[in-house]
Amino acid sequence: MSGTAAAGPTGPHAVAAIDLGATSGRVMLGVVSRGRIELIGAHRFENRLETREVHLSWDLDALWAEIQHGLSAAHDLALVRGLPGLSSIGVDSWAVDYALIGPDGERVGEVIAYRDDRTDAVADRLAETIPATRQFALTGIAQQPFNTLYQLAADDRLADLPAGTTALLVPDAIGFLLTGERRTELTNASTTGMLDAGEAAWSPEILAAAGVDEGLFAPFIAPGEVLGTVRPELGARLGIGEVPVIAVGSHDTASAVLAVPAREEDAPVAFISSGTWSLIGLELAAPVATEAAHRAGFTNEGGVDGTVRFLKNVAGMWLVSESIRQWEESGARVDLDDLLAAAAVVPGDRFRIDPTDPQFLTPGRMADRVRDAARPLGEDEFPRTPAELVRCILESLAETYRDELQAACRLARVALPDRLHVVGGGSRNALLNQLTADALGIEVIAGPMEATALGNVAIQSRALGAVPDEPGAIRHLVRASVELAGFRPSGSQGER
């Protein structure tokens, strides 16, 4: 089943946001009351890649066990707050990866990760059948080696699947485990490289070229529609009851950008969703599927309410977190805040890397790879300390942000906005925010950090009738719920 939510709560209510990232996951309780959202962490857990059946894969069973624990914890927290429990649940995650669900509801094989090497050279092979330029013109999606399209083209399991098997993107697979309903949420579907640009339809030409049957996919569902209710036996076991599950912007970036605290005068909204990846671009009304945009490596992802995120993927804080992992594996104790403080006082403009270089996609010994790739700007040969290496990464990211945002504006034929909004975990990185403001020469507004969960909660609340279904209402709710920090090119910083 799917449809609109029933009449919503008239007073305070609580919803659960399941938010899965590439390195960690969490279940957040969102309490909406008096025009504000309060986020409360119910349960956080790790999400690690493992080699299974010779492929780098996600442990979906472990994630599901943690999610169930988190939902029970969120329900209990709601009761402690004097609320009757959860009014609804929403799920978001990273993009492109999928589970194969057989006709009996059992998973077929592992959920293979986008960082696995099975897609090496697949994009080039497929381009011999349907040129990359044609793929982009049809879908507006950049040809990244990990796109779902290329994963499916490389998936040797498809030939032997039993009839009735469905490929569900990760948040849709969690939705299936919750409700038993199979649906494909549109914002995440738009990232696959198979959806017609700006449409709610698979591209027959793309699917035919890849040898993928459209019957492999479940019907579409849009953010704000009800997927179903929690299965009775599951609801009873978790103690949460038969709670509605509402489709949100299930691609985490869609939910994060929905929670950008922009005002009407900010249009078009310039943003960076900063986390493992840095996703930098503009929120537009229509895709930019020109050949110039294709050559520049931009992509057009579907957003909530028919918007388009015209953006570029940059490696982001993955470079820092993976470098820290290498140092810790070598026995060092590394505190991120201390490391950033040290990077802020070491001399700058000494080294640069290209954060978009494909060599930084895979895990393992990142600090060594960054050091070896660092291009000296002066007499020093390479970064010698962790602080110098992190300073190199952050300065390189800031300059990449500048170049990519300027390129996005040229390609979309809009002026450079007066401000850039940075949301997600990277919004706490004051040094990177200041470097970005200096590089671009415009104000950077940092926050909210928990943008994905806020967007997830907000679209559920709107579906429940607790937030007006009108332009700007969700962003007004977000602005009322968080404190923001401003970074100006002069170096001044203040609360907003």
N, C-alpha and C positions, 0 to 999 in steps of 0.2 A: 504494500500500500504506500501511497504518498499523497500529500495534499497540504492544505493549510492547517495551521494550528487552531485549536478551539479557542474560545474567548479567554483572554489572558488574565493574569492576576491584577487586581486593582491596588494591592499594597506591595510591600517588600516581597521579593521572591528570590529563590536561589536556583542557579543552573550549574551544571558541571561542564567544564571545557577540557576535553582530552586533547592534549597538544604534544605531538610526537616530533622530536627533532632527530637529526642524524647522529647526535652523540648522547642525547638524553631525552627523557620524556617526563611529563607531569600531568597530573589531574588537578585542575584549579577549580575552586568553588568561587563562583561569581554571585555576589549579593547585590541586587539592584534595588535601590531605595532612594527616594527623594531626589531623583534626577542624577544619581551618581552610581558608579560601579565600584564596589570594593572587591578586590581579588584576594583570596586566601589560599595559600598552598595546602592542598590536601595530601598529596603524595608525589614525590619525585623519585626518579629511577634512571639508571644508566641504560643506554642503548648502544651495544657494541657489535661490530662486524665480526663474523666468524667464518672460517672456511668450512663449508659443508657440501658434500657431494661435489667436490673439486671447485666449487664456486664460492666467492665472497658473498655471504648471505646475512640476512637479518634473522634474529631469533624471534619470530612472531609469537610463538607459544609463550616465551618469557614476557614479552610485551603485554600480551593478553592477560597473563596472570597479574602483572603489576597494575594494569588498568582496572581490573576487577577490584583489587585491593583499594585503589584510589577512589573508585566510585562509592564503595562502602564508607570510606573515610570522609568523602565529601558530604554524603547523606548525614552522617553523624555530626559533622560540623554545622550543617544547616539546622539540625535539631537543637544543638547547643545555642544557636543564635535565636532560638524561639520560632523558627520557621518549620513548616510541616514536612520538610524534606526537599527533594529535587523536583523542580517543575519541568526540567528537560535536560537533555544531554546533547553535546555537539562534538564532532571529531575533526581535527585537522592534522596534517603531517607534511613531511617533505613530499616532493613530486616524483613522478615518472615510474617508480617501482610498483610491482603488482604481485598479487597472489593468484594462483589458479585454483578455483573452487569447483570440485566435481559435482555431478548431479545429486550426490548423496549428502552434500554439504561438507565433505571432508576436503582438506587441502591436498593438492597434487604437488608434491615436491616442496622445495624451499622457496622463500621469497628472496630471489637473487638481487644483490645490491647494485646500484648504478655505478659503483666504483670497480666492479668486477671487469676482468679483461675480455669477457666473451664478445664484447661489441667492437673490439679492435678491428679496424678496417671495414666494418660492416657498412658504415655510411658511404664510403667510397664505392663499395660493391653495388649498393642500392642505387647510387647516383648513375650507374651505367644503365639502369632500367628507367629511372625517372630522375632527370638532372636536379641537382641541388637548387638551382634557381627556380625550377618548376615547383619543387617541394615548398619553398618559401613563399612563392606567389599564392599557392593554394592554402597554406596553413598559417603563414606569418611567423613560424617558429624557426629559430636558428638551428642549424644542424650540429647539435652537441652530440658527442659520441654515445652519451648515456640516455638519449631520448627513448621513450617507451617504444617508438617505432622500430628503432634499431635493436632494442632488447628482444622484441617479439620476432624480428627477422632472424635473430641469432638463437632463438629458443628451440632446441631440438625436441622438446617435450610436446610441442603442438601437434606433431604428426600423429601421435598415438593417444590423444585425449579422448575420453569417453564423451559421447554426445551429451549435451547439456552442461558442459563445463563452461565456466565464466571466468574471465580475467577481470579482477577487481583491483583498482589502485588501493594502496595501503589503507587510507582512511575509509574507503568503501568496504574493504575487507573487515575492518573493525566494526563498521556499521552492520555488516552481515552477521558477525558474531553476536552483536547486541540484539538484533531484531529478527534475523533470518531473512531479511529482505535484501535483494540484489539490485543495486542502482549504481549509476556512474555520475558523480557530481561534476558539474560543468567546469568550474574553475580549474580543477585538477586535470580534467580531460583535455583542457586547452593546452596543457604543457606537453602532451604526448607526441606531438608532431604528426597527428593523424586527423585532427579536427579541422574542418573548414574554418578559415579565419573569420571571426566575428559571428559564427553560426553555431547552432546546436545540432550539428550533424557531422558524422564521420565522412571523410573524403573518399569516395569510391575509388578514385584514381590512385591515391596513396595506398589504400589497403590492397588493391589488386597488385600493385608493384611489389609490395612486401610479402604477398602470399598470405595475408591475414583475412580470415573470414569475419565479416561484421557480426555474425551470430555469436562470436566469442564475447561480446560486450553486453552489459546489462543496459536497460533503458536509462535515459538521463534523468537527473533530478537537479533542481536549481537551489541555490542558497535561500533559506527561509521556508522551504517546503518540508513537510513532515515525512521522514523516511518510514517510520513505524513506531512501535512501542517495544520496550525491553521484553524479551521472551519471558513468559510467566514463571517458568522454573528458575531462570537466571535471576529475575527480580526478587523472587522469594529467597533464594540462596544468599544474595548480596544484601538483602534487607532493604532494598530501595523501591520495590514495587514495580508496576508496569509503567515506567516513565516514558514519555514521548522522546524519540530521538529525532532531532531537527538537523537537516542538512545546513552546514555553514559554508563559508569559503574554505573548502577542505584542503586546498593548497595553502600551506601556512602563510605564504607571502600574500595571498589574497586576503586572508583575515588580518594580517599585519597592516597592509596598506589601507584597508577599511578603517583601521584605528589611527591613521595619521591625523593629528589634531589640526588639520588645515582649516582655514576659513574660506568663504566664497571668493574673496579677493585674491587668494593664492592660485587660482586656476590659470594654467594647468599646474597641478600639484607635482612638485619635484620631490623625490624621496630616495632614501637608501634604507632598505630592510637589512640590517646589519647583524649578522650572526656567523655561523659557519661559512656561509656565502655572504657576499655583499651584492645585493640586487639593487642597481641604481637606474633610475629612469623617471618617466613621466606618467601620470594617470591621464588617459585620453578617452575620448568618446568613440574612437574608431581606430582600427589597426593601421599601422604604417607598413605596408607589405611591398615597398618599392625595392628595386634592385640595389639602390644605394644603401638602404637599411640592411639588406641581406649581406652586402659586401662588408659592411661595418660590424657585422656580428650581433645585431640587435634582434630581439625577439618580442612577440606580441602575445602576452598571456591574458586570459580572461579574468576579469574581476567581478566583484559582487555588483549587482544591478546593471549588468551589461557594459561596465567600463572595461577598458583595456590598459594593461600595464605594459608600456613600451619601455623595455629595459635591457640591460646588459648584465650578465653574470660575471662577477669578479671573485677571486678565491676567498677574500675576506679574512676573518679572524681564525679560520682554519690554519693559516700559515703560522700564527702565533701559538695556537693550542697544540698543534702537532710538534712545533719546536720545543715547547714546554714538555711534552710527552717524551721526546728524545732525551732531554736533560734529566728528567726524573728517572727514566729507565737506566740512566748512567749513574744514578745514586744521588743526584743533586736534589735539594728541596727548593722548590720554586713557588713563590707567591706572586700571583698575577699583578696585584696592586703594587707590590714593591717593585716588580719588574718594570711596570709602566712608569712609576715615579722615577726610577733610575734612568729610563729611556728619555724622560722629559728634560733631564739636565745634562745628558751627554751632548757634545757638539753635533749639530745636524748637517745636512747636505754633504754627506761624505760618501754615501753609497746609494745605488738604486737597483731594483729588480723589476721585472715585468710580472705583476701578480696574475696576469691572464695567461701566462705560459702553461701549456698542458702538462709540463713536467711536475707541476705542483698539485695535480689532481689526486694522486694516489698517496696513501699513508706511508709512513716509514722514513726515519732519519731526515726529517724536514729541515732541521737547523743546518745540517751539513749541505743540503741542496741549496738552501737560501744563501749560505756563505759562499758556496762555489759559484752561484749565479750572480752574486752581487757585483755590480759594475762600479769601480771606484771613480769618484768625482774629483779626487785630489791625489795626494801622495800615498795614502794608506792603501794597502793591497786588498784587504778584506776585513769585514767586521770581526773583532777579536773577542768581544765579550757579549753575553746575552743582551745586555742593554743596547749595545751598538747594533746588534742584529735586529732587535725589535724596532729600534728607531728607523732602521733601513726599511723594514716592512711597512711601518705606518706611514712614513713619508712617501713611499712608493704607492701605497693605497690612496693617499690623499691626492696625489697627482693624477692617478688613474681615474679617480672619481671626477676630478675637474675635466679631464679629457673626454670621458664618456658622457657626462651630463651636457657638456657643450655640443658634443656630436649629436646627442638625442634631440636637442633643441633645433639644431640645423636640419636634421632629417624630418622632424615633425613640423618644421617651419613655424616655430614659436620663439619668442624672446626668452632669454635666460631669466628665470624667475628671480624675485628679490630674496627668496629664502629657500633653503633646502631642509627638509625634515628627515631626521635620522631616527629610526625606531628599531626596537629589538635590543638584544643584549649588548651589541656594540655601541648603543647610545650612551652607555656609562663610561666609555673611553674618552675622557676629556681631552687627552693629548691628540687623539685622532680627530676628534671634532674640531679642535682648534686648528690643526694642520689643514683640515678640509676647508674651513672658512678662509684661511689665508690663501690656499691654492685657488679657490674659486672667486674670492673677493666678494662673497655675499654672506648673509647671516645663515648660520646653521642652528636649527631648533632641534634639540636632543630630547627624545622621549616620545611616548612612553617605552620603557624597557619591555614590559609585558604586552606589547602591542598585539601579538598573535592571539593571546588568551582574551584580551579585551575585545578584539574584533569578533572572536568566536562567541563570547558571551553576549555581545551587543546584537548580533544577528539573531540569536536565539530569543532574546528579549523582545526584539521587534516582531518576530514571528508569533510570540505569545501575546502580543498586543500591548506590551508595557512600554514600548518606544514608538513614537509616531512614525508612520511609513511615509516620510517626506524627505526631500533632499536636505542634507546637512544635519539631520537629527542625530544620527549616530556619532558624527564627529563633534557635535555640540556636547553630547553625553560624555565622550572621551575627554574633552577639554575640561569639563567640570569635575572629572574624576582623578586627574593626575597633575603633578607639578612638572614643569618643563624648564630646561636650561637653555639659554641663548649664548651663542659664540659668534662674535663679530670679528671681521678681519683685523681690526685694530688690536685684538687681544683681550678686549674687555669681555667679561662674562657676568651674567646675572640671572636671577630667577625671573620667570615669566608667569 
